[in-house]
Amino acid sequence: MKQLFTTLVLLQSLTAFCGTRPITADTTGAGYFQKQLTTAGKGLAPVQGGSFKNPILTAGLSLKIGRLSYEPDLSLGMNGKPWIANNHLRFAVVHRKKVDVILGANLFLFFADIPAGGKNRLSAQRTLNYEGTATIKTSTKHLLFFSYAYSHGLDQFCLSGNIYAIGSSWSGIPASPRWPLSLDNQLFYLQLTNNTKGLFSSTKLSAKPGKARVSVYAQGLLAIRTAYPIERLQFNAGLSYSFR
């Protein structure tokens, strides 16, 4: 059976690397709580067997107290089948006007049909991720980031190894007076067990009308070079709603 794995987030997805916003520590020094719902046409993943081909709904929380944050989320298919879950625990070891350095850990769950007793049963495959991210704010609307994660698979069908990423984020792009845009680009490299190695590029474009809590987004994932077969170009789109 194919080994199963999805990177940090996704992919939202994500926690990790497929066009998600970079991690920052802008709320250091104050309590902060936010809830968010996100819908998507499908779930993207840079590993064969990790994508979710049906529409999904992701519910997430963000609780920050000082430099410490806890950010869990759960992604479910519209058919009720769970896909992934994250439990990010992070601490801002450096928080300056233009530089943030954040370290953290994430118990990541990937729900898969695993053979057991002659039948396939839905089982949560666990991976423990150790994360490090550094962001450099070059202006009020632009930043660069560098991240590294080590993934340790805890179950039989999980992968272990290294994930490296660099990227940039633009916000408040004045494409339209009523619909300012945000653009996230990143380049990441997977170096995992079972010869799961690959270089990927991802882009996410978001639009949010004024101070509204709803935003729309589209994202793409390009497999530049991989040591395993995977769809070269994947697309996704969806809506996001924030409760504050």
C-alpha positions as a Markdown table, in Angstrom:
| # | Residue | x | y | z |
|---|---|---|---|---|
| 1 | Met | 0.0 | 0.0 | 0.0 |
| 2 | Lys | 1.2 | 3.5 | -0.8 |
| 3 | Gln | 2.7 | 5.5 | 2.1 |
| 4 | Leu | 0.5 | 8.4 | 3.0 |
| 5 | Phe | 1.5 | 11.9 | 4.1 |
| 6 | Thr | 0.4 | 15.5 | 3.7 |
| 7 | Thr | 2.7 | 18.4 | 4.6 |
| 8 | Leu | 2.1 | 20.8 | 7.5 |
| 9 | Val | -0.9 | 22.5 | 6.5 |
| 10 | Leu | -1.8 | 22.8 | 4.1 |
| 11 | Leu | -2.9 | 23.1 | 2.3 |
| 12 | Gln | -5.2 | 25.5 | 3.6 |
| 13 | Ser | -4.6 | 24.5 | 3.4 |
| 14 | Leu | -2.7 | 24.9 | 3.9 |
| 15 | Thr | -0.8 | 24.2 | 7.2 |
| 16 | Ala | 1.8 | 24.3 | 5.6 |
| 17 | Phe | 3.0 | 24.8 | 2.4 |
| 18 | Cys | 0.5 | 25.0 | -0.5 |
| 19 | Gly | -0.1 | 28.8 | -0.7 |
| 20 | Thr | -1.0 | 29.5 | 2.9 |
| 21 | Arg | -0.1 | 32.8 | 4.6 |
| 22 | Pro | 3.3 | 33.0 | 6.3 |
| 23 | Ile | 3.5 | 32.7 | 10.1 |
| 24 | Thr | 4.0 | 36.0 | 11.9 |
| 25 | Ala | 3.9 | 37.2 | 15.5 |
| 26 | Asp | 2.0 | 40.4 | 15.1 |
| 27 | Thr | -0.2 | 39.9 | 18.2 |
| 28 | Thr | 2.8 | 39.4 | 20.6 |
| 29 | Gly | 2.0 | 41.0 | 24.0 |
| 30 | Ala | -1.8 | 40.7 | 23.8 |
| 31 | Gly | -4.5 | 38.0 | 24.1 |
| 32 | Tyr | -6.0 | 37.1 | 20.7 |
| 33 | Phe | -8.7 | 34.7 | 19.6 |
| 34 | Gln | -10.1 | 34.0 | 16.2 |
| 35 | Lys | -12.2 | 31.3 | 14.5 |
| 36 | Gln | -12.3 | 30.6 | 10.8 |
| 37 | Leu | -14.2 | 28.5 | 8.3 |
| 38 | Thr | -12.8 | 27.7 | 4.9 |
| 39 | Thr | -14.4 | 25.9 | 1.9 |
| 40 | Ala | -12.5 | 24.5 | -1.1 |
| 41 | Gly | -13.3 | 22.6 | -4.2 |
| 42 | Lys | -10.8 | 19.9 | -3.1 |
| 43 | Gly | -7.8 | 19.3 | -0.9 |
| 44 | Leu | -4.4 | 19.8 | -2.5 |
| 45 | Ala | -1.3 | 17.8 | -1.5 |
| 46 | Pro | 2.2 | 17.4 | -3.0 |
| 47 | Val | 2.3 | 13.7 | -2.2 |
| 48 | Gln | 0.7 | 10.9 | -4.2 |
| 49 | Gly | -2.4 | 9.6 | -2.4 |
| 50 | Gly | -2.6 | 12.6 | -0.1 |
| 51 | Ser | -5.0 | 14.8 | -2.1 |
| 52 | Phe | -8.8 | 14.9 | -1.3 |
| 53 | Lys | -10.7 | 14.9 | -4.6 |
| 54 | Asn | -14.0 | 16.2 | -3.2 |
| 55 | Pro | -15.1 | 19.5 | -1.8 |
| 56 | Ile | -13.9 | 20.1 | 1.8 |
| 57 | Leu | -14.7 | 22.3 | 4.8 |
| 58 | Thr | -12.0 | 23.4 | 7.2 |
| 59 | Ala | -12.7 | 24.8 | 10.7 |
| 60 | Gly | -9.9 | 26.4 | 12.6 |
| 61 | Leu | -9.1 | 28.3 | 15.8 |
| 62 | Ser | -6.3 | 30.7 | 16.6 |
| 63 | Leu | -5.6 | 31.4 | 20.3 |
| 64 | Lys | -2.6 | 33.6 | 21.1 |
| 65 | Ile | -1.4 | 34.8 | 24.5 |
| 66 | Gly | 1.8 | 36.8 | 24.4 |
| 67 | Arg | 4.4 | 34.9 | 22.3 |
| 68 | Leu | 2.6 | 31.6 | 22.6 |
| 69 | Ser | -0.1 | 30.4 | 20.1 |
| 70 | Tyr | -2.2 | 27.3 | 19.7 |
| 71 | Glu | -3.8 | 26.8 | 16.3 |
| 72 | Pro | -5.8 | 23.6 | 15.7 |
| 73 | Asp | -7.9 | 22.9 | 12.6 |
| 74 | Leu | -9.9 | 20.0 | 11.1 |
| 75 | Ser | -10.7 | 19.4 | 7.4 |
| 76 | Leu | -13.7 | 17.4 | 6.4 |
| 77 | Gly | -15.1 | 16.3 | 3.1 |
| 78 | Met | -18.6 | 17.5 | 2.3 |
| 79 | Asn | -19.5 | 13.8 | 2.4 |
| 80 | Gly | -18.6 | 13.8 | 6.1 |
| 81 | Lys | -15.3 | 11.9 | 5.7 |
| 82 | Pro | -12.4 | 13.5 | 7.6 |
| 83 | Trp | -9.2 | 14.4 | 5.7 |
| 84 | Ile | -6.6 | 16.1 | 7.9 |
| 85 | Ala | -6.2 | 17.7 | 11.3 |
| 86 | Asn | -3.5 | 20.0 | 12.7 |
| 87 | Asn | -2.5 | 20.9 | 16.2 |
| 88 | His | 0.0 | 23.7 | 15.9 |
| 89 | Leu | 1.8 | 24.9 | 19.1 |
| 90 | Arg | 4.1 | 27.8 | 18.4 |
| 91 | Phe | 6.3 | 30.3 | 20.3 |
| 92 | Ala | 7.9 | 33.5 | 19.0 |
| 93 | Val | 11.5 | 33.3 | 20.1 |
| 94 | Val | 12.3 | 36.6 | 18.3 |
| 95 | His | 9.8 | 39.4 | 17.7 |
| 96 | Arg | 11.2 | 42.6 | 16.2 |
| 97 | Lys | 9.7 | 45.4 | 14.1 |
| 98 | Lys | 10.8 | 43.7 | 10.9 |
| 99 | Val | 11.9 | 40.2 | 11.9 |
| 100 | Asp | 10.0 | 37.3 | 13.5 |
| 101 | Val | 11.5 | 33.9 | 14.3 |
| 102 | Ile | 8.9 | 31.3 | 15.4 |
| 103 | Leu | 9.5 | 27.7 | 16.5 |
| 104 | Gly | 6.8 | 25.1 | 17.0 |
| 105 | Ala | 5.5 | 21.5 | 16.9 |
| 106 | Asn | 2.4 | 20.0 | 15.2 |
| 107 | Leu | 0.8 | 16.7 | 15.8 |
| 108 | Phe | -0.6 | 16.1 | 12.3 |
| 109 | Leu | -3.3 | 13.6 | 11.5 |
| 110 | Phe | -4.1 | 12.2 | 8.0 |
| 111 | Phe | -7.2 | 10.1 | 7.8 |
| 112 | Ala | -6.9 | 7.1 | 5.5 |
| 113 | Asp | -8.5 | 3.8 | 4.7 |
| 114 | Ile | -6.2 | 1.2 | 6.2 |
| 115 | Pro | -6.5 | -2.6 | 5.7 |
| 116 | Ala | -7.5 | -4.3 | 9.0 |
| 117 | Gly | -9.1 | -7.7 | 9.4 |
| 118 | Gly | -9.7 | -8.2 | 5.7 |
| 119 | Lys | -11.5 | -4.8 | 5.4 |
| 120 | Asn | -10.5 | -1.2 | 4.9 |
| 121 | Arg | -11.1 | 0.9 | 8.1 |
| 122 | Leu | -10.7 | 4.7 | 8.4 |
| 123 | Ser | -7.7 | 5.4 | 10.6 |
| 124 | Ala | -5.8 | 8.5 | 11.7 |
| 125 | Gln | -2.2 | 8.2 | 10.7 |
| 126 | Arg | 0.0 | 10.4 | 13.0 |
| 127 | Thr | 3.0 | 12.5 | 12.1 |
| 128 | Leu | 4.9 | 14.8 | 14.5 |
| 129 | Asn | 6.3 | 17.9 | 12.8 |
| 130 | Tyr | 8.9 | 20.2 | 14.3 |
| 131 | Glu | 8.8 | 23.6 | 12.6 |
| 132 | Gly | 10.9 | 26.8 | 12.3 |
| 133 | Thr | 10.0 | 29.9 | 10.4 |
| 134 | Ala | 11.7 | 33.3 | 10.0 |
| 135 | Thr | 10.0 | 36.3 | 8.4 |
| 136 | Ile | 11.5 | 39.5 | 7.2 |
| 137 | Lys | 9.1 | 42.5 | 6.7 |
| 138 | Thr | 10.5 | 44.5 | 3.8 |
| 139 | Ser | 7.5 | 47.0 | 3.9 |
| 140 | Thr | 4.1 | 47.3 | 5.5 |
| 141 | Lys | 2.6 | 45.2 | 2.7 |
| 142 | His | 5.4 | 42.8 | 1.8 |
| 143 | Leu | 7.4 | 40.2 | 3.6 |
| 144 | Leu | 9.8 | 37.3 | 2.8 |
| 145 | Phe | 9.9 | 34.1 | 4.8 |
| 146 | Phe | 12.1 | 31.0 | 5.2 |
| 147 | Ser | 10.9 | 27.8 | 6.9 |
| 148 | Tyr | 12.1 | 24.3 | 7.7 |
| 149 | Ala | 10.2 | 21.4 | 9.1 |
| 150 | Tyr | 11.3 | 17.9 | 10.2 |
| 151 | Ser | 8.5 | 15.3 | 10.0 |
| 152 | His | 8.6 | 12.1 | 12.0 |
| 153 | Gly | 6.0 | 9.5 | 11.0 |
| 154 | Leu | 4.5 | 7.7 | 14.0 |
| 155 | Asp | 2.4 | 5.1 | 12.2 |
| 156 | Gln | 3.1 | 2.5 | 9.5 |
| 157 | Phe | 1.9 | 4.5 | 6.5 |
| 158 | Cys | 3.6 | 7.8 | 7.3 |
| 159 | Leu | 6.7 | 9.4 | 5.9 |
| 160 | Ser | 9.6 | 11.0 | 7.7 |
| 161 | Gly | 12.1 | 13.6 | 6.5 |
| 162 | Asn | 12.8 | 17.3 | 5.8 |
| 163 | Ile | 10.8 | 20.1 | 4.2 |
| 164 | Tyr | 12.4 | 23.4 | 3.1 |
| 165 | Ala | 10.5 | 26.5 | 1.9 |
| 166 | Ile | 11.1 | 30.1 | 0.9 |
| 167 | Gly | 8.5 | 32.5 | -0.2 |
| 168 | Ser | 7.0 | 36.0 | -0.2 |
| 169 | Ser | 3.7 | 37.6 | 0.7 |
| 170 | Trp | 2.0 | 40.7 | -0.6 |
| 171 | Ser | -1.1 | 42.2 | 0.9 |
| 172 | Gly | -3.3 | 45.2 | 0.1 |
| 173 | Ile | -2.6 | 45.1 | -3.7 |
| 174 | Pro | -4.8 | 47.9 | -5.1 |
| 175 | Ala | -6.2 | 45.9 | -8.1 |
| 176 | Ser | -9.6 | 47.2 | -7.3 |
| 177 | Pro | -10.8 | 49.9 | -4.8 |
| 178 | Arg | -13.3 | 47.5 | -3.3 |
| 179 | Trp | -11.4 | 44.3 | -3.7 |
| 180 | Pro | -7.8 | 44.6 | -2.6 |
| 181 | Leu | -5.7 | 41.5 | -3.3 |
| 182 | Ser | -3.2 | 39.4 | -1.4 |
| 183 | Leu | -0.6 | 37.3 | -3.2 |
| 184 | Asp | 1.4 | 34.5 | -1.6 |
| 185 | Asn | 4.2 | 32.6 | -3.5 |
| 186 | Gln | 6.4 | 29.9 | -2.3 |
| 187 | Leu | 9.0 | 27.4 | -3.4 |
| 188 | Phe | 9.4 | 24.2 | -1.4 |
| 189 | Tyr | 11.4 | 21.0 | -1.5 |
| 190 | Leu | 10.4 | 17.7 | 0.0 |
| 191 | Gln | 13.1 | 15.2 | 1.1 |
| 192 | Leu | 11.2 | 12.3 | 2.7 |
| 193 | Thr | 11.5 | 8.6 | 3.1 |
| 194 | Asn | 10.5 | 6.1 | 0.4 |
| 195 | Asn | 12.3 | 8.2 | -2.2 |
| 196 | Thr | 9.6 | 10.9 | -1.9 |
| 197 | Lys | 11.6 | 13.9 | -3.1 |
| 198 | Gly | 10.3 | 16.8 | -5.1 |
| 199 | Leu | 10.5 | 20.5 | -5.8 |
| 200 | Phe | 7.2 | 22.5 | -5.9 |
| 201 | Ser | 6.0 | 26.0 | -6.5 |
| 202 | Ser | 2.7 | 27.2 | -5.1 |
| 203 | Thr | 0.7 | 30.5 | -5.5 |
| 204 | Lys | -2.4 | 31.7 | -3.7 |
| 205 | Leu | -4.4 | 34.8 | -4.7 |
| 206 | Ser | -7.0 | 36.1 | -2.2 |
| 207 | Ala | -9.5 | 39.0 | -2.5 |
| 208 | Lys | -11.4 | 40.5 | 0.4 |
| 209 | Pro | -13.9 | 43.4 | 0.0 |
| 210 | Gly | -13.0 | 46.1 | 2.5 |
| 211 | Lys | -13.5 | 45.2 | 6.1 |
| 212 | Ala | -15.7 | 42.2 | 5.3 |
| 213 | Arg | -15.1 | 38.9 | 7.1 |
| 214 | Val | -15.5 | 36.9 | 3.9 |
| 215 | Ser | -12.7 | 36.4 | 1.3 |
| 216 | Val | -12.3 | 34.4 | -1.8 |
| 217 | Tyr | -9.2 | 32.7 | -3.0 |
| 218 | Ala | -7.7 | 30.6 | -5.8 |
| 219 | Gln | -4.5 | 28.6 | -5.6 |
| 220 | Gly | -2.2 | 26.5 | -7.8 |
| 221 | Leu | 0.4 | 23.9 | -7.0 |
| 222 | Leu | 3.1 | 23.1 | -9.6 |
| 223 | Ala | 5.3 | 20.0 | -9.4 |
| 224 | Ile | 8.6 | 21.3 | -10.9 |
| 225 | Arg | 10.5 | 18.1 | -10.5 |
| 226 | Thr | 9.7 | 14.9 | -8.5 |
| 227 | Ala | 11.2 | 11.4 | -8.0 |
| 228 | Tyr | 7.7 | 9.9 | -7.9 |
| 229 | Pro | 4.6 | 10.2 | -10.2 |
| 230 | Ile | 2.1 | 13.0 | -9.3 |
| 231 | Glu | -0.2 | 15.3 | -11.2 |
| 232 | Arg | 2.0 | 18.1 | -12.5 |
| 233 | Leu | -0.4 | 21.0 | -12.0 |
| 234 | Gln | -3.3 | 21.2 | -9.5 |
| 235 | Phe | -5.8 | 24.0 | -8.9 |
| 236 | Asn | -8.2 | 24.9 | -6.2 |
| 237 | Ala | -10.6 | 27.7 | -5.2 |
| 238 | Gly | -12.8 | 28.5 | -2.2 |
| 239 | Leu | -14.2 | 30.9 | 0.4 |
| 240 | Ser | -13.0 | 31.8 | 3.9 |
| 241 | Tyr | -15.0 | 33.4 | 6.7 |
| 242 | Ser | -13.4 | 34.8 | 9.9 |
| 243 | Phe | -15.3 | 35.1 | 13.3 |
| 244 | Arg | -13.8 | 37.6 | 15.7 |
